[in-house]
Amino acid sequence: MSTDGIAATRPLQPRGRLRDYLAIARFDHMTKHVFILPGIVLAYVLRHPAAGIVPLHILMGLMSAVAIASANYVVNEWLDREFDAFHPLKSARTAVHRSLSGPIVYAEYGLLVLVGLGLAMQLGPLFAWTSAAFVLSGLVYNVQPVRTKDRVYLDVVSESINNPIRLMLGWTMIDAATMPPSSLLFAYWMGGAFLMAAKRLAEYRDITADGGAELLPRYRRSFGRYNAENLAVSCLLYAMLSAFFLAVFLIKYRQEYIFALPFIAALFASYFWLAMLKGSVASRPERLFRSKRLMLASFAVVASLTILTFIDMPFLNYLSAPSFVQVQP
């Protein structure tokens, strides 16, 4: 069914008001910018900047990230309004049940992009280019003819690239002259892919359990080729790739952090467990803070990394060197 056909079957909607245009920017989703914080912390720990942490830079950087993310949300909700009508939860979104003006929506998008990039340019070229990549990722994900969100597997990989982008934003708030290690960027990217695949798994399980399997491809075309099995397998693949790149980073830059891996594995397991529950918050990442189990696992990871930052273990150099046990014949 074409989007024109869908629109024709919908009842007359009330005209959008100012608060409706603000709602589609989803400022309440700014909790997702927590993924910026590790970039700030790691840049400070690994680079030891002479200027230290400059609060104004962090404030401007966060404001820039929030503005660009909200711009991406605006174009996402506007272009998805006909498809979201088939989703049991997203059908309640503002753009679905309110009649919004296209020119006003695009003006809102443009204003948010200008604010975000304008602030970004005050923090140096690297931060500005990273912010531009943040804008581009939203267009590639949502806008035809590319619209990667409709392409199986590519939807997860392209959406999760916002994770390393956020890491870069945090890092360049502290050190504007360098990039984070590539191993860390890939670990963050694959970790984000795990989160997005788990989100789709939670959506798939919930909607099919309620008898809405035929609506899934109408909500998002990529669901036409997804099922519970390949989504679960992809979660495993992304988790293993993230762990691999993370181990490379830990061994290369601070071997002591390797002891945090069991806690990180428990965090991944906790999130996957959430995705397997009916009505899981994994399908609505902005509500993850409501899961006590996940918050406890996250606290354990942060605590272990914090402790290991201040504990040196020289014997790890010996353990990481190649050695063989010789047996006398």
C-alpha positions as CSV (number, residue, x, y, z in Angstrom):
1,M,0.0,0.0,0.0
2,S,1.3,3.4,-0.9
3,T,1.6,6.2,1.7
4,D,-1.0,8.2,-0.3
5,G,-3.4,5.3,0.1
6,I,-2.7,5.1,3.8
7,A,-3.2,8.8,4.2
8,A,-6.5,8.6,2.4
9,T,-7.9,6.1,4.9
10,R,-7.0,8.2,8.0
11,P,-9.6,10.5,9.6
12,L,-9.3,14.2,9.5
13,Q,-6.7,15.3,12.0
14,P,-6.5,18.3,14.3
15,R,-4.1,21.0,13.2
16,G,-0.7,20.9,14.9
17,R,0.1,23.5,17.6
18,L,3.4,24.9,18.8
19,R,3.8,22.1,21.4
20,D,3.3,19.5,18.7
21,Y,6.2,20.8,16.7
22,L,8.3,20.8,19.8
23,A,7.2,17.3,20.6
24,I,8.5,15.8,17.3
25,A,12.0,17.1,18.3
26,R,11.9,14.6,21.2
27,F,13.9,16.7,23.7
28,D,12.9,14.1,26.3
29,H,15.2,11.6,24.5
30,M,18.3,13.6,25.4
31,T,19.1,10.8,27.9
32,K,20.6,8.9,25.0
33,H,23.5,11.4,25.0
34,V,24.8,9.5,28.0
35,F,26.9,7.7,25.3
36,I,28.9,11.0,24.9
37,L,30.2,10.7,28.5
38,P,32.7,7.8,28.0
39,G,34.3,9.9,25.2
40,I,34.8,12.8,27.7
41,V,36.2,10.6,30.4
42,L,38.5,8.5,28.2
43,A,39.9,11.6,26.4
44,Y,40.7,13.0,29.8
45,V,42.3,9.8,31.2
46,L,44.2,8.8,28.1
47,R,45.3,12.2,26.7
48,H,45.8,14.2,29.9
49,P,44.9,17.6,28.3
50,A,46.8,20.6,29.6
51,A,43.7,22.7,29.8
52,G,41.9,19.9,31.7
53,I,38.1,19.8,31.4
54,V,36.6,23.1,30.3
55,P,32.9,23.2,31.4
56,L,31.9,25.7,28.8
57,H,33.2,23.4,26.0
58,I,31.2,20.5,27.4
59,L,28.1,22.6,27.7
60,M,28.3,23.9,24.2
61,G,29.1,20.4,22.9
62,L,26.1,18.9,24.6
63,M,23.8,21.7,23.4
64,S,25.1,21.1,19.8
65,A,24.5,17.3,20.1
66,V,21.0,17.8,21.5
67,A,20.1,20.2,18.7
68,I,21.4,17.9,15.9
69,A,19.8,14.8,17.4
70,S,16.5,16.7,17.7
71,A,16.8,17.7,14.0
72,N,17.2,14.0,13.1
73,Y,14.2,13.2,15.2
74,V,12.1,15.8,13.4
75,V,12.9,14.4,10.0
76,N,12.5,10.9,11.3
77,E,9.0,11.4,12.7
78,W,7.8,13.5,9.7
79,L,8.9,11.0,7.1
80,D,7.8,8.0,9.1
81,R,4.3,9.3,10.0
82,E,2.5,7.1,7.6
83,F,4.4,4.0,8.6
84,D,4.3,4.6,12.3
85,A,0.5,4.3,12.1
86,F,0.9,0.6,11.9
87,H,3.0,0.3,15.1
88,P,1.1,-0.3,18.3
89,L,3.1,2.3,20.3
90,K,4.5,4.6,17.6
91,S,1.0,5.2,16.3
92,A,0.5,7.6,19.2
93,R,3.3,9.8,18.0
94,T,2.4,13.4,17.3
95,A,3.0,13.4,13.5
96,V,0.6,10.4,13.2
97,H,-2.4,12.0,14.8
98,R,-1.8,15.7,14.2
99,S,-1.9,17.6,10.9
100,L,1.5,19.3,10.7
101,S,2.7,21.7,8.1
102,G,5.5,20.4,5.9
103,P,7.2,23.8,5.5
104,I,7.1,24.4,9.2
105,V,8.6,21.0,9.9
106,Y,11.4,21.5,7.5
107,A,12.0,25.0,8.9
108,E,12.3,23.5,12.3
109,Y,14.7,20.9,11.0
110,G,16.9,23.6,9.4
111,L,16.9,25.8,12.5
112,L,18.0,22.9,14.7
113,V,20.7,21.9,12.3
114,L,22.0,25.5,12.1
115,V,22.0,25.9,15.9
116,G,23.8,22.5,16.2
117,L,26.5,23.2,13.6
118,G,26.9,26.8,14.7
119,L,27.8,25.7,18.2
120,A,29.9,22.9,16.8
121,M,32.1,25.3,14.8
122,Q,33.0,27.1,18.1
123,L,34.7,23.9,19.3
124,G,37.1,23.3,16.4
125,P,37.2,21.7,13.0
126,L,37.2,18.1,14.2
127,F,34.1,18.6,16.4
128,A,32.4,20.5,13.6
129,W,33.1,17.7,11.0
130,T,31.9,15.1,13.5
131,S,28.7,17.0,14.0
132,A,28.2,17.3,10.2
133,A,28.5,13.5,10.1
134,F,25.8,13.3,12.8
135,V,23.5,15.4,10.5
136,L,24.4,13.2,7.5
137,S,23.7,10.0,9.3
138,G,20.1,11.2,10.0
139,L,19.6,11.9,6.3
140,V,21.0,8.7,5.1
141,Y,18.9,6.7,7.6
142,N,15.6,8.5,6.9
143,V,15.5,10.0,3.5
144,Q,15.0,8.5,0.1
145,P,16.5,7.3,-2.2
146,V,19.0,5.7,0.3
147,R,16.8,5.4,3.5
148,T,18.9,2.7,5.0
149,K,16.2,2.0,7.7
150,D,14.3,0.0,5.1
151,R,17.2,-2.3,4.3
152,V,17.7,-5.4,6.3
153,Y,20.8,-5.4,8.6
154,L,22.0,-2.2,7.0
155,D,19.3,-0.4,9.1
156,V,20.9,-1.6,12.3
157,V,24.5,-0.8,11.2
158,S,23.6,2.6,9.9
159,E,21.5,3.6,12.9
160,S,24.2,2.5,15.4
161,I,26.9,4.6,13.7
162,N,25.5,7.4,15.9
163,N,27.3,5.6,18.8
164,P,30.9,6.2,17.6
165,I,29.8,9.7,16.5
166,R,28.7,10.5,20.0
167,L,31.9,9.0,21.4
168,M,33.8,11.3,19.0
169,L,31.8,14.3,20.1
170,G,32.7,13.6,23.7
171,W,36.4,13.0,23.0
172,T,36.8,16.2,20.9
173,M,35.2,18.3,23.7
174,I,38.3,17.5,25.7
175,D,41.0,17.0,23.0
176,A,40.1,18.8,19.8
177,A,43.3,17.7,18.0
178,T,43.1,13.9,18.0
179,M,40.6,11.1,17.3
180,P,39.8,8.2,19.6
181,P,41.6,4.9,18.8
182,S,39.9,3.0,15.9
183,S,39.5,-0.1,18.1
184,L,37.4,1.9,20.5
185,L,35.3,3.4,17.8
186,F,34.6,0.0,16.3
187,A,33.8,-1.4,19.7
188,Y,31.3,1.4,20.3
189,W,29.8,0.9,16.8
190,M,29.2,-2.8,17.2
191,G,28.0,-2.3,20.8
192,G,25.4,0.1,19.3
193,A,24.5,-2.4,16.7
194,F,23.9,-4.9,19.4
195,L,21.5,-2.5,21.2
196,M,19.6,-1.7,18.0
197,A,19.3,-5.4,17.0
198,A,18.0,-6.2,20.5
199,K,15.5,-3.4,20.2
200,R,14.2,-4.8,16.9
201,L,14.1,-8.3,18.5
202,A,12.0,-6.9,21.3
203,E,9.7,-5.2,18.8
204,Y,9.4,-8.3,16.7
205,R,8.5,-10.5,19.7
206,D,6.0,-8.1,21.2
207,I,4.1,-7.3,17.9
208,T,4.0,-10.9,16.6
209,A,2.9,-12.2,20.1
210,D,-0.1,-9.9,19.8
211,G,-1.0,-11.2,16.3
212,G,0.4,-8.2,14.4
213,A,3.0,-10.0,12.3
214,E,1.4,-8.8,9.0
215,L,1.8,-5.2,10.1
216,L,5.5,-5.3,10.7
217,P,6.6,-4.9,7.1
218,R,4.1,-2.1,6.7
219,Y,5.6,-0.4,9.7
220,R,9.2,-0.9,8.5
221,R,10.2,-2.8,5.3
222,S,13.3,-4.4,6.8
223,F,11.0,-6.4,9.0
224,G,9.8,-8.3,5.9
225,R,13.1,-10.2,6.1
226,Y,13.7,-10.3,9.9
227,N,12.6,-13.0,12.2
228,A,13.3,-13.9,15.9
229,E,16.1,-16.3,14.9
230,N,18.2,-14.0,12.6
231,L,17.7,-11.1,15.0
232,A,19.0,-13.1,17.9
233,V,21.9,-14.4,15.9
234,S,22.8,-10.9,14.8
235,C,22.7,-9.7,18.4
236,L,25.3,-12.4,19.2
237,L,27.5,-11.4,16.3
238,Y,27.5,-7.7,17.2
239,A,28.2,-8.5,20.8
240,M,31.2,-10.7,19.9
241,L,32.6,-8.1,17.5
242,S,32.2,-5.4,20.1
243,A,34.0,-7.5,22.7
244,F,36.8,-8.3,20.3
245,F,37.5,-4.6,19.4
246,L,37.0,-3.7,23.1
247,A,39.6,-6.2,24.1
248,V,42.0,-4.9,21.5
249,F,41.6,-1.4,22.9
250,L,41.9,-2.5,26.5
251,I,45.1,-4.5,26.0
252,K,46.7,-1.7,23.9
253,Y,45.9,1.3,26.0
254,R,45.4,0.1,29.6
255,Q,45.7,-3.6,30.3
256,E,44.2,-3.3,33.7
257,Y,40.8,-2.6,32.1
258,I,40.7,-6.2,30.9
259,F,39.4,-7.1,34.3
260,A,36.3,-5.1,33.6
261,L,35.3,-7.3,30.7
262,P,33.3,-9.8,32.9
263,F,31.2,-6.8,34.0
264,I,30.8,-5.6,30.5
265,A,29.7,-9.1,29.4
266,A,27.1,-9.1,32.2
267,L,25.8,-5.7,31.0
268,F,25.3,-7.1,27.4
269,A,23.6,-10.2,28.9
270,S,21.3,-8.0,31.0
271,Y,20.2,-6.0,28.0
272,F,19.6,-9.2,25.9
273,W,17.6,-10.6,28.8
274,L,15.4,-7.4,28.7
275,A,14.9,-7.8,24.9
276,M,13.4,-11.3,25.5
277,L,10.8,-10.0,27.9
278,K,7.2,-9.1,26.8
279,G,6.7,-5.4,26.8
280,S,10.4,-4.9,27.2
281,V,11.9,-1.4,27.8
282,A,14.5,-2.5,25.2
283,S,12.1,-1.5,22.5
284,R,12.0,2.0,24.0
285,P,15.6,2.9,24.8
286,E,14.7,6.2,26.4
287,R,13.1,4.2,29.2
288,L,16.1,2.0,30.0
289,F,16.7,3.8,33.2
290,R,13.6,2.2,34.6
291,S,15.3,-1.2,34.6
292,K,17.0,-1.8,38.0
293,R,18.9,-4.8,36.7
294,L,20.3,-2.9,33.8
295,M,21.2,0.1,36.0
296,L,23.0,-2.2,38.5
297,A,25.0,-3.8,35.7
298,S,25.9,-0.4,34.3
299,F,27.0,0.8,37.7
300,A,29.2,-2.3,38.1
301,V,30.9,-1.5,34.7
302,V,31.5,2.1,35.7
303,A,32.7,1.2,39.1
304,S,35.2,-1.4,37.8
305,L,36.6,0.9,35.2
306,T,36.9,3.7,37.8
307,I,38.8,1.5,40.2
308,L,41.0,0.0,37.5
309,T,42.0,3.5,36.4
310,F,43.9,4.0,39.6
311,I,45.4,0.5,40.1
312,D,48.5,-0.4,38.2
313,M,49.2,-4.1,37.6
314,P,52.8,-4.5,36.2
315,F,52.5,-8.3,36.2
316,L,50.1,-8.1,33.3
317,N,53.0,-7.2,31.0
318,Y,54.6,-10.5,31.8
319,L,51.3,-12.4,31.4
320,S,50.7,-10.9,28.0
321,A,54.2,-11.9,26.7
322,P,54.4,-15.1,24.7
323,S,55.7,-18.1,26.7
324,F,55.8,-21.8,26.4
325,V,56.2,-24.6,28.9
326,Q,59.1,-26.8,28.1
327,V,58.9,-30.4,29.0
328,Q,62.1,-32.5,29.3
329,P,62.0,-35.6,27.1
